[in-house]
Amino acid sequence: MVNESPALQRRAILLIVAFTIVAGIAQVLFKIGANHLPATISVGGLVTDLPLIGGLALYGLGSILMIWALRHGELSVLYPLISMSYIWTAILSVTIFHDTMTSLKISGIATIIAGVSLLGIAGRE
């Protein structure tokens, strides 16, 4: 890869962060859609399930964001950032579905943040 300007690399990181937020929202829509499905799933039921369709559409949008980001950023820095979608999903799950946030989950989130930070620092060296 040709060395990109710092501005383009920052934009790539912002696009990946935007992707992680979109992916977190898409996961919530998948859960909502799955909750509406009957016991016997039909193709027609999947096609008319608006939350599922919305989640798929958001993943499509997120894929476009990721492709744009990968044009100008380092894969070894950007790809680990995708794990941030787990953080957004956990936060949204607590907010929307009233899931419990345990100390173990908080420790996992902190571990993800620490790992992504270390990879980001290593990417600058």
NUKE-778828 format. One record per residue: residue in one letter; x negated, y, z negated of N, C-alpha, C in turn. Coordinates in steps of 0.001 Angstrom, whole numbers, plus 500000, padded with zeros to 6 digits. Layout:
N
@aa: A | n_u: X | n_v: Y | n_w: Z | ca_u: X | ca_v: Y | ca_w: Z | c_u: X | c_v: Y | c_w: Z
...
This chain:
125
@aa: M | n_u: 499163 | n_v: 498827 | n_w: 500000 | ca_u: 500000 | ca_v: 500000 | ca_w: 500000 | c_u: 499116 | c_v: 501240 | c_w: 500000
@aa: V | n_u: 499473 | n_v: 502201 | n_w: 500787 | ca_u: 498770 | ca_v: 503472 | ca_w: 500812 | c_u: 499064 | c_v: 504188 | c_w: 499496
@aa: N | n_u: 498044 | n_v: 504831 | n_w: 498932 | ca_u: 498267 | ca_v: 505573 | ca_w: 497694 | c_u: 499275 | c_v: 506679 | c_w: 497932
@aa: E | n_u: 500360 | n_v: 506610 | n_w: 497196 | ca_u: 501414 | ca_v: 507612 | ca_w: 497305 | c_u: 501149 | c_v: 508742 | c_w: 496324
@aa: S | n_u: 501731 | n_v: 509876 | n_w: 496600 | ca_u: 501561 | ca_v: 511016 | ca_w: 495708 | c_u: 502229 | c_v: 510726 | c_w: 494366
@aa: P | n_u: 501759 | n_v: 511370 | n_w: 493317 | ca_u: 502394 | ca_v: 511179 | ca_w: 492006 | c_u: 503881 | c_v: 511538 | c_w: 492027
@aa: A | n_u: 504253 | n_v: 512530 | n_w: 492812 | ca_u: 505669 | ca_v: 512915 | ca_w: 492883 | c_u: 506512 | c_v: 511783 | c_w: 493465
@aa: L | n_u: 506019 | n_v: 511123 | n_w: 494517 | ca_u: 506754 | ca_v: 510006 | ca_w: 495106 | c_u: 506804 | c_v: 508816 | c_w: 494159
@aa: Q | n_u: 505728 | n_v: 508602 | n_w: 493416 | ca_u: 505727 | ca_v: 507503 | ca_w: 492447 | c_u: 506714 | c_v: 507772 | c_w: 491314
@aa: R | n_u: 506800 | n_v: 509029 | n_w: 490863 | ca_u: 507782 | ca_v: 509383 | ca_w: 489823 | c_u: 509194 | c_v: 509200 | c_w: 490348
@aa: R | n_u: 509421 | n_v: 509594 | n_w: 491592 | ca_u: 510745 | ca_v: 509422 | ca_w: 492193 | c_u: 511097 | c_v: 507935 | c_w: 492269
@aa: A | n_u: 510121 | n_v: 507109 | n_w: 492603 | ca_u: 510358 | ca_v: 505667 | ca_w: 492666 | c_u: 510768 | c_v: 505126 | c_w: 491294
@aa: I | n_u: 510106 | n_v: 505596 | n_w: 490255 | ca_u: 510458 | ca_v: 505157 | ca_w: 488899 | c_u: 511866 | c_v: 505618 | c_w: 488542
@aa: L | n_u: 512203 | n_v: 506860 | n_w: 488873 | ca_u: 513555 | ca_v: 507361 | ca_w: 488591 | c_u: 514618 | c_v: 506566 | c_w: 489347
@aa: L | n_u: 514316 | n_v: 506179 | n_w: 490582 | ca_u: 515267 | ca_v: 505369 | ca_w: 491355 | c_u: 515469 | c_v: 504000 | c_w: 490716
@aa: I | n_u: 514405 | n_v: 503405 | n_w: 490205 | ca_u: 514534 | ca_v: 502108 | ca_w: 489537 | c_u: 515327 | c_v: 502258 | c_w: 488241
@aa: V | n_u: 515083 | n_v: 503331 | n_w: 487499 | ca_u: 515864 | ca_v: 503567 | ca_w: 486277 | c_u: 517339 | c_v: 503741 | c_w: 486636
@aa: A | n_u: 517622 | n_v: 504484 | n_w: 487713 | ca_u: 519007 | ca_v: 504627 | ca_w: 488169 | c_u: 519587 | c_v: 503258 | c_w: 488525
@aa: F | n_u: 518777 | n_v: 502426 | n_w: 489185 | ca_u: 519234 | ca_v: 501073 | ca_w: 489507 | c_u: 519611 | c_v: 500310 | c_w: 488248
@aa: T | n_u: 518791 | n_v: 500430 | n_w: 487190 | ca_u: 519077 | ca_v: 499672 | ca_w: 485971 | c_u: 520391 | c_v: 500101 | c_w: 485337
@aa: I | n_u: 520692 | n_v: 501391 | n_w: 485410 | ca_u: 521966 | ca_v: 501882 | ca_w: 484878 | c_u: 523125 | c_v: 501339 | c_w: 485712
@aa: V | n_u: 522976 | n_v: 501404 | n_w: 487026 | ca_u: 524010 | ca_v: 500879 | ca_w: 487925 | c_u: 524201 | c_v: 499382 | c_w: 487682
@aa: A | n_u: 523108 | n_v: 498646 | n_w: 487513 | ca_u: 523192 | ca_v: 497204 | ca_w: 487274 | c_u: 523890 | c_v: 496904 | c_w: 485950
@aa: G | n_u: 523615 | n_v: 497693 | n_w: 484929 | ca_u: 524284 | ca_v: 497510 | ca_w: 483638 | c_u: 525784 | c_v: 497712 | c_w: 483749
@aa: I | n_u: 526188 | n_v: 498742 | n_w: 484484 | ca_u: 527614 | ca_v: 498990 | ca_w: 484701 | c_u: 528233 | c_v: 497860 | c_w: 485518
@aa: A | n_u: 527502 | n_v: 497374 | n_w: 486518 | ca_u: 527998 | ca_v: 496262 | ca_w: 487341 | c_u: 528219 | c_v: 495020 | c_w: 486478
@aa: Q | n_u: 527318 | n_v: 494751 | n_w: 485537 | ca_u: 527489 | ca_v: 493595 | ca_w: 484649 | c_u: 528762 | c_v: 493718 | c_w: 483825
@aa: V | n_u: 529050 | n_v: 494921 | n_w: 483357 | ca_u: 530280 | ca_v: 495145 | ca_w: 482590 | c_u: 531498 | c_v: 494885 | c_w: 483481
@aa: L | n_u: 531444 | n_v: 495369 | n_w: 484714 | ca_u: 532564 | ca_v: 495120 | ca_w: 485633 | c_u: 532726 | c_v: 493634 | c_w: 485924
@aa: F | n_u: 531621 | n_v: 492901 | n_w: 486036 | ca_u: 531707 | ca_v: 491448 | ca_w: 486222 | c_u: 532426 | c_v: 490799 | c_w: 485038
@aa: K | n_u: 532080 | n_v: 491229 | n_w: 483827 | ca_u: 532705 | ca_v: 490674 | ca_w: 482624 | c_u: 534199 | c_v: 490993 | c_w: 482596
@aa: I | n_u: 534546 | n_v: 492228 | n_w: 482901 | ca_u: 535964 | ca_v: 492607 | ca_w: 482928 | c_u: 536704 | c_v: 491779 | c_w: 483974
@aa: G | n_u: 536111 | n_v: 491675 | n_w: 485149 | ca_u: 536735 | ca_v: 490885 | ca_w: 486212 | c_u: 536858 | c_v: 489424 | c_w: 485835
@aa: A | n_u: 535832 | n_v: 488863 | n_w: 485213 | ca_u: 535871 | ca_v: 487457 | ca_w: 484798 | c_u: 536955 | c_v: 487222 | c_w: 483757
@aa: N | n_u: 537167 | n_v: 488198 | n_w: 482887 | ca_u: 538208 | ca_v: 488072 | ca_w: 481869 | c_u: 539606 | c_v: 488046 | c_w: 482485
@aa: H | n_u: 539763 | n_v: 488630 | n_w: 483670 | ca_u: 541073 | ca_v: 488664 | ca_w: 484334 | c_u: 541347 | c_v: 487434 | c_w: 485190
@aa: L | n_u: 540330 | n_v: 486620 | n_w: 485430 | ca_u: 540512 | ca_v: 485460 | ca_w: 486297 | c_u: 541350 | c_v: 484385 | c_w: 485618
@aa: P | n_u: 542206 | n_v: 483724 | n_w: 486396 | ca_u: 542974 | ca_v: 482609 | ca_w: 485824 | c_u: 542069 | c_v: 481391 | c_w: 485621
@aa: A | n_u: 542605 | n_v: 480383 | n_w: 484963 | ca_u: 541830 | ca_v: 479169 | ca_w: 484689 | c_u: 541375 | c_v: 478502 | c_w: 485980
@aa: T | n_u: 542217 | n_v: 478502 | n_w: 486979 | ca_u: 541831 | ca_v: 477945 | ca_w: 488282 | c_u: 541551 | c_v: 479114 | c_w: 489211
@aa: I | n_u: 540310 | n_v: 479213 | n_w: 489623 | ca_u: 539869 | ca_v: 480352 | ca_w: 490430 | c_u: 540064 | c_v: 480028 | c_w: 491903
@aa: S | n_u: 540671 | n_v: 480983 | n_w: 492608 | ca_u: 540832 | ca_v: 480840 | ca_w: 494054 | c_u: 540074 | c_v: 481969 | c_w: 494750
@aa: V | n_u: 539788 | n_v: 481754 | n_w: 496006 | ca_u: 539108 | ca_v: 482792 | ca_w: 496788 | c_u: 539955 | c_v: 484056 | c_w: 496817
@aa: G | n_u: 541250 | n_v: 483897 | n_w: 496982 | ca_u: 542151 | ca_v: 485059 | ca_w: 496990 | c_u: 542095 | c_v: 485826 | c_w: 495682
@aa: G | n_u: 541991 | n_v: 485083 | n_w: 494562 | ca_u: 541887 | ca_v: 485738 | ca_w: 493259 | c_u: 540603 | c_v: 486524 | c_w: 493113
@aa: L | n_u: 539522 | n_v: 485992 | n_w: 493671 | ca_u: 538240 | ca_v: 486709 | ca_w: 493616 | c_u: 538265 | c_v: 487965 | c_w: 494466
@aa: V | n_u: 538880 | n_v: 487865 | n_w: 495639 | ca_u: 538899 | ca_v: 488991 | ca_w: 496580 | c_u: 539763 | c_v: 490132 | c_w: 496059
@aa: T | n_u: 540787 | n_v: 489824 | n_w: 495280 | ca_u: 541678 | ca_v: 490873 | ca_w: 494782 | c_u: 541295 | c_v: 491363 | c_w: 493383
@aa: D | n_u: 540244 | n_v: 490831 | n_w: 492829 | ca_u: 539797 | ca_v: 491230 | ca_w: 491493 | c_u: 538940 | c_v: 492492 | c_w: 491630
@aa: L | n_u: 539562 | n_v: 493647 | n_w: 491425 | ca_u: 538880 | ca_v: 494923 | ca_w: 491663 | c_u: 537622 | c_v: 495125 | c_w: 490821
@aa: P | n_u: 537618 | n_v: 494748 | n_w: 489534 | ca_u: 536359 | ca_v: 494906 | ca_w: 488797 | c_u: 535223 | c_v: 494065 | c_w: 489393
@aa: L | n_u: 535520 | n_v: 492848 | n_w: 489824 | ca_u: 534479 | ca_v: 492029 | ca_w: 490447 | c_u: 533979 | c_v: 492671 | c_w: 491735
@aa: I | n_u: 534901 | n_v: 493150 | n_w: 492548 | ca_u: 534524 | ca_v: 493819 | ca_w: 493796 | c_u: 533708 | c_v: 495074 | c_w: 493495
@aa: G | n_u: 534126 | n_v: 495829 | n_w: 492469 | ca_u: 533385 | ca_v: 497021 | ca_w: 492080 | c_u: 531980 | c_v: 496692 | c_w: 491608
@aa: G | n_u: 531843 | n_v: 495609 | n_w: 490841 | ca_u: 530518 | ca_v: 495175 | ca_w: 490394 | c_u: 529623 | c_v: 494795 | c_w: 491557
@aa: L | n_u: 530188 | n_v: 494071 | n_w: 492518 | ca_u: 529409 | ca_v: 493710 | ca_w: 493711 | c_u: 528997 | c_v: 494947 | c_w: 494500
@aa: A | n_u: 529911 | n_v: 495901 | n_w: 494619 | ca_u: 529605 | ca_v: 497140 | ca_w: 495351 | c_u: 528480 | c_v: 497907 | c_w: 494651
@aa: L | n_u: 528538 | n_v: 497945 | n_w: 493322 | ca_u: 527473 | ca_v: 498631 | ca_w: 492584 | c_u: 526134 | c_v: 497924 | c_w: 492754
@aa: Y | n_u: 526143 | n_v: 496598 | n_w: 492777 | ca_u: 524897 | ca_v: 495875 | ca_w: 493031 | c_u: 524365 | c_v: 496187 | c_w: 494421
@aa: G | n_u: 525270 | n_v: 496346 | n_w: 495395 | ca_u: 524827 | ca_v: 496737 | ca_w: 496736 | c_u: 524177 | c_v: 498110 | c_w: 496716
@aa: L | n_u: 524810 | n_v: 499057 | n_w: 496037 | ca_u: 524238 | ca_v: 500398 | ca_w: 495894 | c_u: 522900 | c_v: 500325 | c_w: 495169
@aa: G | n_u: 522850 | n_v: 499524 | n_w: 494104 | ca_u: 521603 | ca_v: 499369 | ca_w: 493362 | c_u: 520495 | c_v: 498788 | c_w: 494216
@aa: S | n_u: 520839 | n_v: 497869 | n_w: 495092 | ca_u: 519832 | ca_v: 497294 | ca_w: 495990 | c_u: 519245 | c_v: 498349 | c_w: 496908
@aa: I | n_u: 520079 | n_v: 499246 | n_w: 497376 | ca_u: 519590 | ca_v: 500341 | ca_w: 498219 | c_u: 518635 | c_v: 501232 | c_w: 497422
@aa: L | n_u: 519003 | n_v: 501553 | n_w: 496185 | ca_u: 518126 | ca_v: 502360 | ca_w: 495332 | c_u: 516782 | c_v: 501664 | c_w: 495127
@aa: M | n_u: 516842 | n_v: 500340 | n_w: 494908 | ca_u: 515608 | ca_v: 499596 | ca_w: 494679 | c_u: 514733 | c_v: 499595 | c_w: 495933
@aa: I | n_u: 515328 | n_v: 499410 | n_w: 497085 | ca_u: 514559 | ca_v: 499412 | ca_w: 498337 | c_u: 513878 | c_v: 500764 | c_w: 498535
@aa: W | n_u: 514612 | n_v: 501846 | n_w: 498299 | ca_u: 514011 | ca_v: 503181 | ca_w: 498429 | c_u: 512843 | c_v: 503332 | c_w: 497459
@aa: A | n_u: 513033 | n_v: 502848 | n_w: 496230 | ca_u: 511967 | ca_v: 502960 | ca_w: 495221 | c_u: 510739 | c_v: 502152 | c_w: 495624
@aa: L | n_u: 510955 | n_v: 500952 | n_w: 496130 | ca_u: 509830 | ca_v: 500083 | ca_w: 496464 | c_u: 509002 | c_v: 500614 | c_w: 497635
@aa: R | n_u: 509571 | n_v: 501507 | n_w: 498425 | ca_u: 508806 | ca_v: 502107 | ca_w: 499527 | c_u: 507631 | c_v: 502916 | c_w: 499016
@aa: H | n_u: 507776 | n_v: 503539 | n_w: 497851 | ca_u: 506758 | ca_v: 504487 | ca_w: 497396 | c_u: 506129 | c_v: 504144 | c_w: 496048
@aa: G | n_u: 506586 | n_v: 503096 | n_w: 495411 | ca_u: 506049 | ca_v: 502764 | ca_w: 494097 | c_u: 505327 | c_v: 501435 | c_w: 494108
@aa: E | n_u: 504629 | n_v: 501171 | n_w: 493032 | ca_u: 503899 | ca_v: 499921 | ca_w: 492887 | c_u: 504849 | c_v: 498854 | c_w: 492344
@aa: L | n_u: 504886 | n_v: 497728 | n_w: 493009 | ca_u: 505760 | ca_v: 496637 | ca_w: 492600 | c_u: 505470 | c_v: 496190 | c_w: 491177
@aa: S | n_u: 504196 | n_v: 496137 | n_w: 490810 | ca_u: 503820 | ca_v: 495665 | ca_w: 489472 | c_u: 504269 | c_v: 496625 | c_w: 488371
@aa: V | n_u: 504542 | n_v: 497871 | n_w: 488713 | ca_u: 505057 | ca_v: 498848 | ca_w: 487743 | c_u: 506571 | c_v: 498882 | c_w: 487790
@aa: L | n_u: 507136 | n_v: 498890 | n_w: 488995 | ca_u: 508577 | ca_v: 499064 | ca_w: 489144 | c_u: 509389 | c_v: 497838 | c_w: 488733
@aa: Y | n_u: 508936 | n_v: 496658 | n_w: 489121 | ca_u: 509768 | ca_v: 495486 | ca_w: 488894 | c_u: 510013 | c_v: 495203 | c_w: 487414
@aa: P | n_u: 509017 | n_v: 495352 | n_w: 486547 | ca_u: 509318 | ca_v: 495146 | ca_w: 485119 | c_u: 510346 | c_v: 496142 | c_w: 484574
@aa: L | n_u: 510446 | n_v: 497324 | n_w: 485184 | ca_u: 511441 | ca_v: 498297 | ca_w: 484733 | c_u: 512861 | c_v: 497779 | c_w: 484892
@aa: I | n_u: 513045 | n_v: 496843 | n_w: 485810 | ca_u: 514382 | ca_v: 496300 | ca_w: 486042 | c_u: 514927 | c_v: 495640 | c_w: 484777
@aa: S | n_u: 514036 | n_v: 495187 | n_w: 483905 | ca_u: 514496 | ca_v: 494579 | ca_w: 482654 | c_u: 515242 | c_v: 495575 | c_w: 481768
@aa: M | n_u: 515119 | n_v: 496862 | n_w: 482073 | ca_u: 515883 | ca_v: 497864 | ca_w: 481323 | c_u: 517389 | c_v: 497681 | c_w: 481513
@aa: S | n_u: 517792 | n_v: 497013 | n_w: 482589 | ca_u: 519227 | ca_v: 496777 | ca_w: 482784 | c_u: 519791 | c_v: 495947 | c_w: 481627
@aa: Y | n_u: 518963 | n_v: 495092 | n_w: 481014 | ca_u: 519419 | ca_v: 494327 | ca_w: 479849 | c_u: 519750 | c_v: 495260 | c_w: 478690
@aa: I | n_u: 518982 | n_v: 496324 | n_w: 478561 | ca_u: 519224 | ca_v: 497285 | ca_w: 477484 | c_u: 520552 | c_v: 497989 | c_w: 477696
@aa: W | n_u: 520766 | n_v: 498501 | n_w: 478924 | ca_u: 522028 | ca_v: 499187 | ca_w: 479215 | c_u: 523216 | c_v: 498247 | c_w: 479028
@aa: T | n_u: 523061 | n_v: 496993 | n_w: 479477 | ca_u: 524147 | ca_v: 496026 | ca_w: 479336 | c_u: 524457 | c_v: 495778 | c_w: 477862
@aa: A | n_u: 523435 | n_v: 495665 | n_w: 477038 | ca_u: 523656 | ca_v: 495459 | ca_w: 475604 | c_u: 524373 | c_v: 496645 | c_w: 474982
@aa: I | n_u: 523945 | n_v: 497848 | n_w: 475333 | ca_u: 524580 | ca_v: 499055 | ca_w: 474785 | c_u: 526027 | c_v: 499156 | c_w: 475248
@aa: L | n_u: 526258 | n_v: 498928 | n_w: 476531 | ca_u: 527623 | ca_v: 498989 | ca_w: 477057 | c_u: 528506 | c_v: 497899 | c_w: 476463
@aa: S | n_u: 527950 | n_v: 496726 | n_w: 476200 | ca_u: 528715 | ca_v: 495629 | ca_w: 475607 | c_u: 529186 | c_v: 495982 | c_w: 474206
@aa: V | n_u: 528323 | n_v: 496634 | n_w: 473453 | ca_u: 528707 | ca_v: 497067 | ca_w: 472109 | c_u: 529795 | c_v: 498128 | c_w: 472200
@aa: T | n_u: 529633 | n_v: 499056 | n_w: 473128 | ca_u: 530569 | ca_v: 500169 | ca_w: 473263 | c_u: 531922 | c_v: 499719 | c_w: 473808
@aa: I | n_u: 531915 | n_v: 498898 | n_w: 474848 | ca_u: 533160 | ca_v: 498554 | ca_w: 475551 | c_u: 533823 | c_v: 497299 | c_w: 474978
@aa: F | n_u: 533027 | n_v: 496261 | n_w: 474718 | ca_u: 533596 | ca_v: 494987 | ca_w: 474282 | c_u: 533481 | c_v: 494768 | c_w: 472774
@aa: H | n_u: 532902 | n_v: 495745 | n_w: 472089 | ca_u: 532718 | ca_v: 495680 | ca_w: 470636 | c_u: 531879 | c_v: 494476 | c_w: 470219
@aa: D | n_u: 530903 | n_v: 494111 | n_w: 471059 | ca_u: 529940 | ca_v: 493082 | ca_w: 470683 | c_u: 529146 | c_v: 493602 | c_w: 469485
@aa: T | n_u: 528600 | n_v: 492698 | n_w: 468717 | ca_u: 527812 | ca_v: 493122 | ca_w: 467562 | c_u: 526355 | c_v: 493321 | c_w: 467973
@aa: M | n_u: 525747 | n_v: 494339 | n_w: 467403 | ca_u: 524331 | ca_v: 494615 | ca_w: 467639 | c_u: 523591 | c_v: 494180 | c_w: 466387
@aa: T | n_u: 522953 | n_v: 493048 | n_w: 466467 | ca_u: 522229 | ca_v: 492504 | ca_w: 465316 | c_u: 520791 | c_v: 493025 | c_w: 465312
@aa: S | n_u: 520133 | n_v: 492802 | n_w: 464196 | ca_u: 518727 | ca_v: 493232 | ca_w: 464112 | c_u: 517870 | c_v: 492449 | c_w: 465098
@aa: L | n_u: 518237 | n_v: 491215 | n_w: 465385 | ca_u: 517491 | ca_v: 490427 | ca_w: 466358 | c_u: 517654 | c_v: 490998 | c_w: 467768
@aa: K | n_u: 518860 | n_v: 491443 | n_w: 468103 | ca_u: 519084 | ca_v: 492069 | ca_w: 469408 | c_u: 518309 | c_v: 493384 | c_w: 469514
@aa: I | n_u: 518321 | n_v: 494153 | n_w: 468444 | ca_u: 517567 | ca_v: 495410 | ca_w: 468431 | c_u: 516079 | c_v: 495130 | c_w: 468596
@aa: S | n_u: 515586 | n_v: 494072 | n_w: 467951 | ca_u: 514179 | ca_v: 493690 | ca_w: 468101 | c_u: 513877 | c_v: 493297 | c_w: 469551
@aa: G | n_u: 514796 | n_v: 492589 | n_w: 470179 | ca_u: 514617 | ca_v: 492222 | ca_w: 471586 | c_u: 514563 | c_v: 493435 | c_w: 472485
@aa: I | n_u: 515445 | n_v: 494395 | n_w: 472233 | ca_u: 515446 | ca_v: 495633 | ca_w: 473016 | c_u: 514135 | c_v: 496391 | c_w: 472806
@aa: A | n_u: 513689 | n_v: 496463 | n_w: 471570 | ca_u: 512416 | ca_v: 497139 | ca_w: 471284 | c_u: 511256 | c_v: 496441 | c_w: 471990
@aa: T | n_u: 511310 | n_v: 495125 | n_w: 472051 | ca_u: 510265 | ca_v: 494365 | ca_w: 472736 | c_u: 510256 | c_v: 494670 | c_w: 474230
@aa: I | n_u: 511441 | n_v: 494739 | n_w: 474817 | ca_u: 511535 | ca_v: 495087 | ca_w: 476243 | c_u: 510947 | c_v: 496477 | c_w: 476481
@aa: I | n_u: 511327 | n_v: 497431 | n_w: 475653 | ca_u: 510832 | ca_v: 498797 | ca_w: 475808 | c_u: 509309 | c_v: 498839 | c_w: 475653
@aa: A | n_u: 508790 | n_v: 498128 | n_w: 474656 | ca_u: 507336 | ca_v: 498102 | ca_w: 474443 | c_u: 506633 | c_v: 497470 | c_w: 475642
@aa: G | n_u: 507170 | n_v: 496375 | n_w: 476147 | ca_u: 506552 | ca_v: 495713 | ca_w: 477294 | c_u: 506553 | c_v: 496568 | c_w: 478536
@aa: V | n_u: 507679 | n_v: 497205 | n_w: 478812 | ca_u: 507772 | ca_v: 498084 | ca_w: 479981 | c_u: 506820 | c_v: 499265 | c_w: 479825
@aa: S | n_u: 506717 | n_v: 499798 | n_w: 478609 | ca_u: 505800 | ca_v: 500925 | ca_w: 478368 | c_u: 504350 | c_v: 500508 | c_w: 478608
@aa: L | n_u: 503980 | n_v: 499349 | n_w: 478105 | ca_u: 502609 | ca_v: 498869 | ca_w: 478311 | c_u: 502305 | c_v: 498665 | c_w: 479801
@aa: L | n_u: 503250 | n_v: 498112 | n_w: 480529 | ca_u: 503035 | ca_v: 497918 | ca_w: 481958 | c_u: 502929 | c_v: 499250 | c_w: 482696
@aa: G | n_u: 503712 | n_v: 500224 | n_w: 482246 | ca_u: 503629 | ca_v: 501553 | ca_w: 482849 | c_u: 502287 | c_v: 502207 | c_w: 482592
@aa: I | n_u: 501792 | n_v: 502063 | n_w: 481375 | ca_u: 500484 | ca_v: 502624 | ca_w: 481025 | c_u: 499394 | c_v: 501923 | c_w: 481838
@aa: A | n_u: 499484 | n_v: 500610 | n_w: 481937 | ca_u: 498489 | ca_v: 499849 | ca_w: 482685 | c_u: 498527 | c_v: 500217 | c_w: 484174
@aa: G | n_u: 499703 | n_v: 500571 | n_w: 484659 | ca_u: 499827 | ca_v: 500952 | ca_w: 486068 | c_u: 499147 | c_v: 502265 | c_w: 486397
@aa: R | n_u: 498936 | n_v: 503106 | n_w: 485395 | ca_u: 498273 | ca_v: 504393 | ca_w: 485613 | c_u: 496768 | c_v: 504273 | c_w: 485634
@aa: E | n_u: 496261 | n_v: 503176 | n_w: 485082 | ca_u: 494782 | ca_v: 503030 | ca_w: 484988 | c_u: 494195 | c_v: 502618 | c_w: 486311
